[in-house]
């Protein structure tokens, strides 16, 4: 029947749903759905004791930690673990940063409140909880008033402060030459130790180090008081120097005892020359910090440190060199670096903290042990400038911005194997032309404008002085310093054509669709979930594309019996081209099987409706977020999903019609393992008739009969700094088969675009493609012009792909994405890799969660839906339910050319058969430039166009008649209905429907039960 609405409603719709942004106010907004699949990154509301969140704060302002008294990091980091760590150490502030970092202090140093959205990284120990970001802290306070800020006492008894002094000036050695092994270091502890040893000068450095002397030696001179900014390990209310900075005190009394000459220990110390595990033996005393640290891998301070414990620690990590320094420090490596110099054994004169008879180095001295009997010494490292990938150049030592931002946005941490070369190669592989290495183990990637935008400047080359752990002869920056590299040339050529197509308002809507399907009657069916749209919505409507100027006639009301929320759909190859919808939201809906046979014609409404009868016809397993696909034998595969709303996984597949016998469901352990990041998996039939399946960040090929794994493919590349980023719901990208062209000898490629990261929801800015049936299948990555999650992609008649809709941040689900991507992009696989994207036009309509693209018969693209249910902090709607329907006019229709025309009489094609089209009329080119394409019928939801395929068949022409050779088999073209287009130069015709491959599974005779109309085969 014709769908009618009251005149006032039709008028209101035609006004309020125009393409002008206007606030839509209606009582329906109070009935917003309560279905929530995933949670936003959140700050915990329940915290230990009286701790409370203070919000998001800046860090590293003026290169100073907002919380700098203590820190830890690890894979289990979250607010509770960080608070416990800080609380145990007596601090009143705790902060989480960059996912896995935790900081503590009793004072805030330069940090100020930042926008809450700046703290957008997920905790390593809880992917649903905020843990800051780069240069941003989630700050927590215990409720205890902070103590007075740390200071430097002017006097400690008879000791008077001389201020802050430089240490190890130009690598000449310690300004105070006698190191003291102390615990819980403070200025009081250190001055007491120096007094007992008879020294008139005392100095604390780097939190936990204590030095004594008779004079200030080796060029030590006063430094700015602010340089001594590290808190004492044993007293966080006072400063204990800094990196190569000493808080120095002078004894002014007259009762100084006689000096205990040597090393701060009461007796002599000796190297350990026998009895060590793993063939370790003493290799000598070496100078440290003459040019830099001579061993790269620090094991931290240990109050029980001995030669045996350090050797055991290094051997357990497969290092061949162990070194002890300053009594309690242990270092490991496979070589000595920084041109290490041998020193007299007598200068390694500090007793080990755990055994004072053993020599554990000294100030700037390392007692070195080796398991091979040899020690390899590498030269002073320098920036890597040779052997770089083509067109990459070293640019200099770059200082991180003083405002707490990062010069480059994407951080990777490789603690043991970072190199400048590996970092450059990683950045290049993901399309980033700027690369930098910092603090030894950190790699950063970005664009060449990022350092400029973030106010990073170059410093002296000497400021970058840390060796790379994976290449100790090369430099990997320093603290807040990057050895910086750039690509010299154009890495990503994003085309900006003059003709960019355009968005156009098409028709006011009556539905907020989550499933859109072009039927073989050239009408578009829409399905929406319960609770969406108008209160009296039936959830199913059909749009006549030829009647959009007549609102009351263009929409036809239809009906479904159960909730199709997050079901899957595909078009059957039976005579009627029925649409099948499988699964749903909860309870019996998840078992739903719904069938619709399109009827009517252009300008004439159909009379058929959705047919459904549970439990007479149902799936064997309930499914929410399943994928449906037509196999090469014509049957229907239904795979994956969950058992219901936010329920357990459904990691299996089943076939329709159900095969004879009992339970025929096939369990899939790889789906069980990857839940919940594998929903709506990508399923594509390959030329061998095997199945490509893409899910989360994995892919494999299945046997089409047994569904056993035929081949596991390489993991799908994700983000440059997160290999766990994914492509399927809820990380939601979109996948397509690239065009197949007669004679079908080229390997078929799969294209996947967009996606997101777990927790932080950092949308991906790349597409990847693979030829699964190559002998050595490898993913190729191409960087897109912008980030995109909730991606929609549709094949066009000319073999290109329109990419649109989505967001630049977030994941799929209600309220879980922000910053809509309003730009459309064209992907042309015939162009060279790295040059395939063209930036097209923009819309003003946010199309996010539950939006779709649908190819229309005239070559335009229908743009529909969006149901993000995202609110502003004050509760007002940020991104509304979107009724407006647009079309995108691709560039090939935006030139004013008249479309070509043709006729076809035989529309049921067999594989390999030859079929004639007649009355071919071209208005720009000639028959010699004619192209013909076949685009298989598909149904789209959540960016997954189930059944989509593009084929360019062989054909010959004589005059105005052309003979097309149908695809050769059901691997190249599984049984399906197709839109047949001809192209005059760039301009496509209106399509006509043909069926290829028939109905080998005899779906047209199924289901043979009352209540269902069978079209036959």
SEMI-77072 format. One record per residue (C-alpha): residue in one letter; x, y, z. Coordinates in steps of 0.2 Angstrom, whole numbers, padded with zeros to 4 digits, always signed. Layout:
<atoms>
AXYZ ...
</atoms>
This chain:
<atoms>
X+0000+0000+0000 X+0005+0018-0002 X+0013+0025+0014 X+0003+0041+0020 X+0007+0053+0034 X-0003+0067+0040 X-0001+0083+0030 X+0007+0092+0045 X+0020+0079+0047 X+0024+0078+0029 X+0026+0097+0029 X+0036+0097+0045 X+0048+0084+0037 X+0050+0093+0021 X+0056+0108+0031 X+0065+0101+0046 X+0075+0088+0036 X+0082+0100+0023 X+0100+0100+0021 X+0102+0116+0032 X+0108+0111+0049 X+0093+0114+0062 X+0090+0108+0079 X+0077+0094+0078 X+0066+0094+0092 X+0053+0081+0094 X+0046+0070+0108 X+0054+0055+0099 X+0071+0061+0106 X+0065+0057+0123 X+0063+0039+0118 X+0081+0036+0113 X+0086+0018+0113 X+0094+0011+0129 X+0104-0002+0118 X+0123+0001+0122 X+0136-0010+0115 X+0152-0002+0121 X+0157+0011+0134 X+0166+0027+0131 X+0183+0028+0139 X+0179+0033+0157 X+0187+0040+0173 X+0183+0028+0187 X+0169+0034+0199 X+0175+0022+0213 X+0193+0025+0219 X+0203+0019+0234 X+0200+0029+0250 X+0196+0047+0248 X+0205+0049+0231 X+0196+0059+0218 X+0199+0063+0200 X+0205+0080+0196 X+0203+0079+0177 X+0215+0080+0163 X+0231+0090+0165 X+0246+0095+0155 X+0263+0087+0157 X+0280+0091+0152 X+0277+0110+0152 X+0295+0118+0151 X+0301+0100+0149 X+0296+0097+0167 X+0285+0083+0174 X+0269+0089+0182 X+0272+0074+0194 X+0290+0070+0195 X+0294+0062+0212 X+0291+0044+0208 X+0286+0034+0193 X+0282+0017+0187 X+0276+0009+0171 X+0268-0007+0165 X+0255-0017+0156 X+0243-0017+0171 X+0242+0001+0173 X+0226+0010+0178 X+0220+0022+0190 X+0218+0010+0205 X+0235+0003+0202 X+0244+0020+0200 X+0235+0027+0216 X+0241+0011+0226 X+0259+0014+0220 X+0259+0032+0224 X+0249+0030+0241 X+0262+0017+0247 X+0275+0030+0244 X+0266+0043+0254 X+0262+0055+0239 X+0245+0064+0238 X+0245+0066+0219 X+0244+0052+0206 X+0243+0053+0188 X+0241+0041+0173 X+0249+0045+0156 X+0251+0037+0139 X+0242+0021+0143 X+0255+0012+0154 X+0264+0026+0164 X+0261+0031+0182 X+0268+0047+0191 X+0267+0053+0209 X+0271+0069+0218 X+0266+0080+0232 X+0266+0095+0221 X+0260+0100+0204 X+0275+0107+0193 X+0269+0119+0179 X+0254+0107+0175 X+0237+0115+0171 X+0220+0109+0167 X+0218+0103+0149 X+0202+0098+0140 X+0195+0082+0145 X+0195+0076+0127 X+0214+0077+0127 X+0216+0062+0139 X+0210+0049+0126 X+0222+0034+0128 X+0215+0018+0136 X+0224+0011+0151 X+0235-0003+0147 X+0227-0012+0162 X+0209-0007+0158 X+0205-0003+0139 X+0189+0006+0145 X+0197+0018+0157 X+0206+0034+0152 X+0225+0035+0155 X+0230+0052+0149 X+0239+0054+0132 X+0256+0061+0126 X+0259+0075+0137 X+0243+0073+0146 X+0239+0066+0163 X+0223+0059+0171 X+0226+0067+0188 X+0220+0060+0205 X+0221+0068+0223 X+0220+0059+0239 X+0211+0073+0248 X+0226+0076+0260 X+0232+0094+0259 X+0249+0094+0250 X+0264+0097+0261 X+0275+0113+0258 X+0284+0113+0241 X+0301+0105+0241 X+0315+0116+0244 X+0334+0116+0247 X+0338+0119+0266 X+0350+0133+0268 X+0358+0124+0283 X+0359+0107+0290 X+0367+0108+0307 X+0385+0115+0303 X+0383+0111+0284 X+0379+0126+0273 X+0372+0125+0256 X+0383+0131+0242 X+0369+0129+0229 X+0367+0119+0213 X+0383+0113+0204 X+0387+0105+0187 X+0394+0088+0188 X+0404+0078+0175 X+0407+0093+0165 X+0412+0089+0147 X+0414+0071+0153 X+0430+0075+0164 X+0423+0066+0179 X+0414+0069+0196 X+0414+0086+0204 X+0415+0077+0220 X+0425+0062+0218 X+0420+0050+0232 X+0404+0041+0230 X+0395+0035+0246 X+0383+0019+0246 X+0368+0026+0256 X+0350+0021+0256 X+0334+0032+0257 X+0345+0046+0251 X+0343+0064+0257 X+0354+0079+0260 X+0353+0075+0279 X+0358+0057+0275 X+0372+0062+0263 X+0380+0075+0274 X+0380+0063+0288 X+0389+0050+0278 X+0402+0063+0272 X+0404+0069+0290 X+0408+0051+0296 X+0420+0049+0282 X+0429+0065+0286 X+0424+0075+0270 X+0420+0094+0271 X+0410+0094+0255 X+0394+0084+0252 X+0383+0083+0236 X+0367+0074+0231 X+0363+0070+0213 X+0349+0061+0203 X+0338+0058+0218 X+0348+0043+0226 X+0366+0047+0224 X+0378+0054+0237 X+0395+0061+0234 X+0409+0068+0245 X+0425+0077+0242 X+0438+0089+0249 X+0437+0101+0234 X+0425+0104+0219 X+0435+0095+0205 X+0435+0092+0187 X+0428+0109+0181 X+0412+0109+0193 X+0404+0126+0193 X+0388+0133+0199 X+0372+0130+0189 X+0355+0137+0190 X+0345+0133+0206 X+0331+0126+0195 X+0343+0113+0187 X+0343+0104+0204 X+0325+0099+0202 X+0324+0080+0207 X+0317+0075+0224 X+0327+0065+0236 X+0323+0047+0237 X+0322+0047+0256 X+0313+0064+0258 X+0302+0071+0244 X+0301+0088+0253 X+0319+0093+0247 X+0329+0092+0231 X+0343+0080+0228 X+0351+0087+0212 X+0347+0082+0195 X+0355+0074+0179 X+0373+0079+0181 X+0368+0092+0194 X+0373+0092+0213 X+0365+0100+0228 X+0382+0104+0237 X+0384+0107+0255 X+0400+0114+0264 X+0404+0109+0282 X+0408+0124+0293 X+0411+0116+0310 X+0428+0112+0318 X+0425+0094+0323 X+0426+0085+0307 X+0433+0068+0310 X+0449+0061+0301 X+0445+0055+0284 X+0441+0036+0281 X+0451+0036+0264 X+0444+0025+0250 X+0427+0021+0246 X+0414+0025+0259 X+0416+0007+0266 X+0425+0001+0281 X+0436-0011+0273 X+0445-0016+0257 X+0435-0022+0242 X+0439-0034+0228 X+0432-0040+0211 X+0425-0057+0211 X+0437-0068+0201 X+0429-0085+0203 X+0413-0095+0206 X+0402-0085+0195 X+0388-0094+0185 X+0387-0095+0166 X+0406-0094+0163 X+0406-0076+0168 X+0423-0069+0173 X+0430-0052+0178 X+0435-0041+0163 X+0441-0025+0172 X+0436-0008+0178 X+0430+0004+0165 X+0426+0023+0165 X+0408+0027+0163 X+0401+0043+0156 X+0417+0049+0148 X+0406+0051+0132 X+0390+0043+0139 X+0384+0027+0147 X+0395+0012+0142 X+0381-0001+0145 X+0364+0003+0138 X+0352-0008+0148 X+0349-0003+0166 X+0342-0015+0179 X+0339-0001+0191 X+0345+0001+0209 X+0345-0014+0221 X+0349-0012+0239 X+0355-0030+0239 X+0365-0029+0224 X+0380-0041+0222 X+0391-0046+0208 X+0382-0063+0208 X+0364-0055+0208 X+0369-0044+0193 X+0377-0058+0183 X+0362-0069+0186 X+0350-0055+0181 X+0360-0051+0165 X+0362-0069+0160 X+0343-0073+0162 X+0340-0060+0149 X+0353-0067+0137 X+0366-0054+0139 X+0384-0058+0139 X+0391-0043+0149 X+0386-0037+0166 X+0392-0022+0175 X+0390-0015+0193 X+0392+0004+0197 X+0390+0015+0212 X+0387+0000+0224 X+0369-0003+0220 X+0367-0002+0201 X+0367-0016+0188 X+0369-0014+0169 X+0368-0027+0155 X+0373-0028+0137 X+0382-0037+0124 X+0395-0024+0120 X+0402-0009+0129 X+0398+0007+0120 X+0403+0025+0119 X+0421+0021+0117 X+0423+0014+0134 X+0440+0017+0142 X+0449+0005+0154 X+0453+0011+0171 X+0463+0006+0186 X+0455-0008+0196 X+0458+0003+0211 X+0446+0016+0205 X+0432+0003+0206 X+0432+0005+0225 X+0414+0005+0231 X+0408-0010+0240 X+0392-0019+0233 X+0376-0013+0243 X+0373-0032+0246 X+0391-0037+0250 X+0403-0023+0255 X+0418-0034+0252 X+0414-0035+0233 X+0419-0021+0222 X+0404-0014+0213 X+0411+0000+0203 X+0412+0018+0209 X+0407+0035+0204 X+0408+0034+0185 X+0416+0017+0186 X+0409+0001+0181 X+0415-0017+0187 X+0413-0027+0171 X+0410-0045+0169 X+0409-0056+0153 X+0403-0073+0149 X+0414-0075+0133 X+0431-0070+0140 X+0431-0055+0128 X+0423-0037+0128 X+0419-0028+0112 X+0420-0010+0113 X+0410+0001+0101 X+0414+0019+0096 X+0405+0034+0102 X+0388+0033+0093 X+0383+0046+0080 X+0367+0049+0070 X+0364+0036+0057 X+0366+0045+0040 X+0370+0031+0028 X+0361+0015+0023 X+0344+0024+0025 X+0329+0020+0014 X+0329+0029-0003 X+0325+0048-0001 X+0326+0048+0018 X+0338+0061+0025 X+0344+0065+0043 X+0339+0083+0048 X+0347+0085+0065 X+0343+0085+0084 X+0326+0091+0087 X+0320+0097+0104 X+0303+0092+0109 X+0291+0107+0111 X+0292+0117+0127 X+0273+0117+0129 X+0272+0099+0133 X+0266+0094+0115 X+0275+0081+0105 X+0285+0085+0089 X+0278+0069+0081 X+0261+0062+0086 X+0264+0043+0085 X+0275+0034+0098 X+0282+0017+0098 X+0292+0010+0112 X+0305-0004+0108 X+0315-0006+0124 X+0328-0018+0118 X+0329-0016+0099 X+0325+0002+0094 X+0336+0009+0080 X+0335+0024+0069 X+0334+0013+0054 X+0319+0002+0061 X+0310+0018+0065 X+0312+0026+0048 X+0306+0010+0040 X+0291+0008+0052 X+0286+0026+0048 X+0288+0024+0029 X+0278+0008+0029 X+0263+0017+0036 X+0265+0032+0024 X+0273+0044+0037 X+0287+0055+0029 X+0294+0061+0046 X+0303+0050+0059 X+0312+0052+0075 X+0320+0042+0089 X+0321+0048+0107 X+0327+0043+0124 X+0335+0027+0116 X+0320+0016+0115 X+0306+0028+0108 X+0302+0029+0089 X+0290+0043+0083 X+0281+0045+0066 X+0271+0059+0059 X+0271+0072+0045 X+0284+0085+0041 X+0272+0099+0046 X+0270+0092+0064 X+0286+0099+0071 X+0282+0116+0064 X+0264+0116+0070 X+0269+0110+0087 X+0284+0123+0089 X+0298+0111+0089 X+0315+0118+0086 X+0332+0111+0082 X+0346+0111+0095 X+0364+0107+0095 X+0369+0090+0089 X+0377+0086+0106 X+0360+0087+0114 X+0356+0070+0106 X+0368+0058+0115 X+0359+0042+0119 X+0364+0026+0109 X+0350+0015+0101 X+0348-0001+0111 X+0347-0011+0095 X+0361-0002+0086 X+0373+0006+0099 X+0384+0014+0087 X+0370+0025+0081 X+0361+0038+0091 X+0343+0038+0097 X+0340+0055+0104 X+0340+0059+0122 X+0327+0065+0135 X+0315+0076+0125 X+0327+0076+0110 X+0325+0067+0094 X+0337+0062+0080 X+0325+0068+0067 X+0323+0061+0049 X+0313+0066+0034 X+0308+0059+0017 X+0314+0070+0003 X+0300+0070-0010 X+0281+0066-0011 X+0277+0050-0001 X+0258+0051-0003 X+0251+0059-0019 X+0233+0063-0014 X+0225+0070-0030 X+0214+0086-0029 X+0205+0086-0046 X+0195+0101-0052 X+0179+0090-0054 X+0176+0083-0036 X+0157+0078-0038 X+0145+0085-0026 X+0133+0080-0012 X+0114+0084-0015 X+0099+0083-0004 X+0088+0069-0011 X+0072+0067+0000 X+0066+0069+0017 X+0066+0053+0026 X+0054+0043+0038 X+0067+0031+0044 X+0084+0030+0052 X+0091+0015+0043 X+0104+0003+0048 X+0102-0008+0033 X+0100-0002+0015 X+0098-0012+0000 X+0094-0008-0018 X+0082-0022-0025 X+0080-0028-0042 X+0065-0018-0044 X+0076-0002-0043 X+0069+0003-0026 X+0079+0005-0010 X+0073-0005+0006 X+0078+0002+0023 X+0077-0007+0039 X+0079+0001+0056 X+0080-0005+0074 X+0066-0004+0086 X+0067+0012+0097 X+0074+0022+0083 X+0065+0036+0073 X+0046+0040+0075 X+0037+0031+0089 X+0025+0023+0077 X+0038+0017+0065 X+0036+0000+0058 X+0055-0002+0056 X+0054-0006+0037 X+0051+0005+0022 X+0054+0006+0003 X+0059+0021-0007 X+0054+0023-0025 X+0068+0033-0033 X+0057+0040-0046 X+0044+0048-0035 X+0055+0058-0023 X+0046+0074-0028 X+0030+0067-0021 X+0033+0064-0003 X+0017+0054+0001 X+0020+0042-0014 X+0039+0039-0013 X+0039+0030+0003 X+0030+0013+0006 X+0027+0007+0023 X+0032-0011+0026 X+0033-0023+0041 X+0045-0034+0051 X+0039-0044+0066 X+0056-0044+0076 X+0070-0032+0080 X+0083-0032+0065 X+0095-0021+0076 X+0112-0027+0069 X+0106-0041+0058 X+0115-0046+0042 X+0107-0045+0024 X+0111-0052+0007 X+0102-0054-0009 X+0097-0071-0015 X+0100-0078-0033 X+0083-0084-0034 X+0071-0078-0048 X+0063-0064-0037 X+0080-0058-0031 X+0073-0060-0013 X+0082-0051+0001 X+0086-0061+0016 X+0089-0053+0033 X+0097-0064+0047 X+0099-0062+0066 X+0094-0047+0077 X+0096-0039+0094 X+0089-0051+0107 X+0079-0066+0112 X+0070-0073+0097 X+0076-0059+0086 X+0093-0066+0086 X+0086-0082+0077 X+0077-0072+0064 X+0075-0076+0046 X+0066-0063+0036 X+0063-0063+0017 X+0057-0050+0005 X+0053-0052-0013 X+0054-0035-0022 X+0039-0030-0032 X+0032-0015-0041 X+0042-0004-0054 X+0048+0013-0057 X+0033+0025-0051 X+0023+0010-0046 X+0023+0004-0028 X+0025-0014-0024 X+0013-0025-0014 X+0024-0038-0006 X+0031-0037+0011 X+0043-0045+0023 X+0039-0063+0027 X+0044-0070+0044 X+0038-0084+0055 X+0048-0089+0071 X+0051-0103+0076 X+0044-0111+0060 X+0059-0104+0051 X+0074-0099+0061 X+0093-0100+0062 X+0101-0114+0072 X+0110-0101+0083 X+0105-0084+0089 X+0116-0071+0081 X+0119-0052+0084 X+0131-0044+0072 X+0132-0059+0059 X+0138-0058+0041 X+0129-0067+0027 X+0136-0072+0010 X+0131-0082-0005 X+0144-0096-0008 X+0149-0102-0025 X+0137-0117-0024 X+0123-0104-0021 X+0119-0108-0003 X+0119-0095+0011 X+0133-0094+0024 X+0129-0086+0040 X+0144-0083+0052 X+0149-0076+0068 X+0141-0063+0080 X+0136-0064+0098 X+0122-0073+0106 X+0113-0057+0110 X+0115-0039+0116 X+0132-0038+0125 X+0132-0057+0127 X+0143-0071+0124 X+0151-0075+0107 X+0144-0085+0093 X+0160-0091+0086 X+0153-0103+0072 X+0144-0104+0055 X+0129-0112+0048 X+0122-0114+0031 X+0105-0110+0023 X+0095-0119+0019 X+0099-0130+0033 X+0108-0146+0027 X+0100-0163+0032 X+0103-0170+0049 X+0104-0164+0066 X+0115-0149+0072 X+0126-0144+0057 X+0134-0129+0065 X+0153-0128+0062 X+0163-0121+0077 X+0177-0109+0074 X+0190-0107+0087 X+0198-0092+0079 X+0182-0082+0081 X+0180-0088+0099 X+0198-0081+0102 X+0196-0064+0094 X+0179-0059+0101 X+0172-0046+0103 X+0183-0037+0090 X+0178-0049+0075 X+0159-0045+0073 X+0152-0043+0055 X+0167-0052+0048 X+0172-0049+0030 X+0168-0064+0020 X+0172-0065+0001 X+0172-0079-0011 X+0189-0081-0020 X+0191-0087-0038 X+0196-0104-0031 X+0179-0104-0023 X+0187-0104-0006 X+0182-0091+0006 X+0192-0076+0012 X+0188-0071+0030 X+0194-0055+0038 X+0191-0052+0057 X+0199-0040+0069 X+0217-0039+0063 X+0218-0057+0056 X+0213-0065+0040 X+0212-0083+0033 X+0206-0093+0019 X+0193-0107+0022 X+0189-0123+0012 X+0171-0120+0005 X+0165-0137+0009 X+0173-0142+0026 X+0176-0124+0031 X+0193-0130+0038 X+0207-0117+0037 X+0216-0118+0021 X+0229-0105+0024 X+0232-0092+0038 X+0236-0076+0030 X+0248-0063+0037 X+0240-0052+0051 X+0231-0036+0044 X+0242-0021+0047 X+0234-0008+0059 X+0241+0008+0066 X+0259+0013+0065 X+0260+0012+0084 X+0247-0001+0087 X+0247-0018+0079 X+0231-0023+0088 X+0221-0010+0079 X+0207-0019+0070 X+0195-0018+0055 X+0179-0026+0060 X+0166-0021+0072 X+0168-0012+0084 X+0184-0006+0076 X+0174-0005+0060 X+0182-0002+0043 X+0175-0008+0027 X+0181-0021+0014 X+0178-0023-0005 X+0185-0035-0018 X+0194-0025-0031 X+0188-0027-0049 X+0190-0043-0059 X+0194-0041-0077 X+0192-0054-0091 X+0201-0066-0094 X+0202-0066-0075 X+0221-0071-0074 X+0226-0058-0063 X+0226-0062-0044 X+0210-0055-0036 X+0214-0042-0022 X+0204-0038-0006 X+0204-0020-0001 X+0201-0015+0017 X+0199+0004+0022 X+0199+0012+0039 X+0196+0005+0056 X+0202+0010+0074 X+0212+0005+0089 X+0206-0003+0105 X+0202+0008+0119 X+0209+0025+0113 X+0198+0024+0097 X+0212+0032+0087 X+0204+0030+0069 X+0216+0023+0056 X+0221+0033+0041 X+0226+0019+0029 X+0219+0006+0017 X+0227-0011+0015 X+0225-0024+0001 X+0231-0042-0002 X+0230-0055-0016 X+0225-0069-0004 X+0228-0083-0017 X+0246-0077-0022 X+0260-0089-0018 X+0266-0077-0006 X+0252-0065-0001 X+0258-0049+0007 X+0248-0034+0013 X+0251-0017+0004 X+0247-0002+0014 X+0241+0015+0007 X+0239+0030+0018 X+0222+0039+0016 X+0220+0058+0016 X+0212+0057+0033 X+0207+0046+0047 X+0191+0036+0046 X+0182+0024+0057 X+0164+0018+0054 X+0169+0018+0036 X+0157+0016+0021 X+0163+0011+0004 X+0154+0007-0012 X+0160+0001-0029 X+0156+0012-0044 X+0153+0007-0062 X+0170+0013-0068 X+0179+0002-0056 X+0183+0015-0043 X+0177+0016-0025 X+0169+0030-0016 X+0174+0031+0003 X+0163+0042+0014 X+0154+0044+0031 X+0162+0039+0047 X+0172+0048+0061 X+0190+0053+0064 X+0190+0047+0082 X+0181+0032+0091 X+0174+0015+0088 X+0157+0009+0083 X+0143+0009+0096 X+0131+0022+0103 X+0140+0038+0109 X+0158+0030+0106 X+0164+0041+0091 X+0167+0060+0088 X+0173+0072+0075 X+0163+0066+0059 X+0173+0064+0043 X+0163+0075+0031 X+0174+0072+0016 X+0172+0060+0002 X+0187+0051-0006 X+0188+0042-0022 X+0200+0026-0023 X+0206+0021-0041 X+0215+0004-0041 X+0221+0007-0059 X+0233+0021-0053 X+0250+0017-0045 X+0251+0013-0027 X+0252+0029-0016 X+0243+0039-0030 X+0226+0031-0029 X+0216+0043-0018 X+0207+0058-0024 X+0200+0071-0012 X+0182+0075-0017 X+0168+0086-0010 X+0161+0088+0008 X+0144+0086+0016 X+0137+0096+0031 X+0128+0081+0038 X+0137+0070+0050 X+0136+0052+0045 X+0142+0041+0058 X+0136+0025+0067 X+0123+0016+0056 X+0126+0025+0040 X+0127+0018+0023 X+0132+0020+0005 X+0121+0012-0009 X+0124+0012-0028 X+0109+0018-0038 X+0104+0013-0055 X+0109+0029-0063 X+0127+0029-0055 X+0124+0041-0041 X+0127+0035-0023 X+0113+0036-0010 X+0119+0042+0007 X+0108+0037+0022 X+0107+0035+0040 X+0117+0040+0056 X+0112+0035+0073 X+0127+0039+0084 X+0117+0044+0100 X+0131+0055+0106 X+0127+0069+0118 X+0136+0085+0124 X+0141+0085+0142 X+0125+0095+0146 X+0115+0081+0140 X+0109+0090+0123 X+0111+0080+0107 X+0127+0082+0099 X+0124+0071+0083 X+0106+0068+0080 X+0097+0053+0073 X+0098+0057+0054 X+0083+0056+0043 X+0089+0066+0029 X+0094+0056+0013 X+0107+0063+0001 X+0115+0057-0015 X+0133+0059-0020 X+0135+0064-0038 X+0152+0056-0043 X+0164+0066-0055 X+0159+0055-0069 X+0141+0062-0068 X+0146+0080-0064 X+0152+0085-0082 X+0135+0087-0090 X+0137+0072-0102 X+0122+0062-0108 X+0123+0044-0101 X+0124+0031-0114 X+0109+0019-0117 X+0107+0001-0122 X+0094-0013-0121 X+0095-0031-0115 X+0082-0044-0118 X+0090-0060-0110 X+0093-0057-0092 X+0096-0075-0085 X+0114-0079-0090 X+0124-0095-0088 X+0142-0096-0084 X+0153-0093-0100 X+0138-0090-0111 X+0137-0076-0123 X+0123-0063-0122 X+0118-0048-0133 X+0115-0030-0129 X+0107-0020-0142 X+0104-0002-0147 X+0120+0004-0139 X+0120+0023-0140 X+0135+0033-0136 X+0135+0052-0135 X+0154+0056-0132 X+0165+0042-0137 X+0165+0028-0149 X+0162+0009-0148 X+0181+0007-0147 X+0182+0016-0130 X+0166+0007-0123 X+0168-0002-0106 X+0155-0014-0098 X+0154-0018-0080 X+0144-0029-0069 X+0141-0025-0051 X+0133-0039-0040 X+0118-0035-0029 X+0123-0031-0011 X+0115-0026+0005 X+0125-0014+0017 X+0125-0012+0036 X+0139-0005+0047 X+0150-0002+0032 X+0149-0021+0027 X+0142-0022+0009 X+0138-0040+0009 X+0138-0048-0008 X+0147-0034-0017 X+0158-0038-0032 X+0164-0029-0048 X+0167-0038-0064 X+0173-0031-0081 X+0168-0045-0093 X+0174-0048-0111 X+0164-0042-0125 X+0164-0038-0144 X+0154-0025-0153 X+0147-0024-0171 X+0138-0008-0175 X+0126-0004-0161 X+0126-0022-0155 X+0138-0030-0142 X+0140-0048-0136 X+0146-0050-0118 X+0154-0066-0112 X+0147-0070-0095 X+0160-0074-0081 X+0167-0092-0083 X+0162-0100-0066 X+0155-0097-0048 X+0173-0093-0041 X+0175-0078-0052 X+0156-0074-0050 X+0146-0083-0037 X+0127-0085-0041 X+0120-0067-0040 X+0110-0053-0048 X+0120-0039-0056 X+0118-0022-0061 X+0124-0021-0079 X+0132-0004-0085 X+0140+0002-0100 X+0152+0017-0100 X+0154+0030-0113 X+0171+0036-0108 X+0169+0041-0090 X+0150+0041-0090 X+0140+0026-0085 X+0123+0021-0092 X+0108+0017-0081 X+0110-0001-0075 X+0099-0016-0080 X+0098-0031-0069 X+0104-0048-0075 X+0106-0064-0066 X+0122-0074-0068 X+0124-0092-0062 X+0106-0096-0059 X+0100-0103-0042 X+0110-0120-0040 X+0105-0121-0022 X+0087-0120-0027 X+0084-0106-0014 X+0068-0101-0024 X+0060-0117-0018 X+0064-0113+0000 X+0057-0112+0013 X+0042-0123+0008 X+0031-0120+0023 X+0015-0110+0026 X+0017-0091+0026 X+0031-0089+0013 X+0029-0086-0005 X+0041-0096-0016 X+0047-0088-0032 X+0054-0104-0040 X+0072-0106-0047 
</atoms>
